[in-house]
Amino acid sequence: MARKYSKKASAKVGRAMKKRKAGTLKSGRSGKKVASRKQAIAIGLSEARAEGKKVPKKAAKKKKAAKKRKSKK
C-alpha cells in the first residue's frame, strides 16, 4: 500500500510536535501559543501542503448533511 503522506510531510509534522512540546509553536494568525496536539498536526500538514509535499486534501466539512437532516424535520 502506498504512503498516505510523504516522508518530508511527516518530518514537518514531527517538527511542529517538537515545537509544541517545547512551548514555542504559535498559530499563524493570532500568534497564540499552541497547546493542542491536533492543532500542531494541522499546522505541520498545512506547512507541508504549502511546500507542495504529498499530503491528502483537507477533509470537506459536513454542513450539507446537517442541513438535510434539519429540513426533513
Order of alpha helices (4+ residues) and beta strands (2+ residues): alpha-alpha-alpha
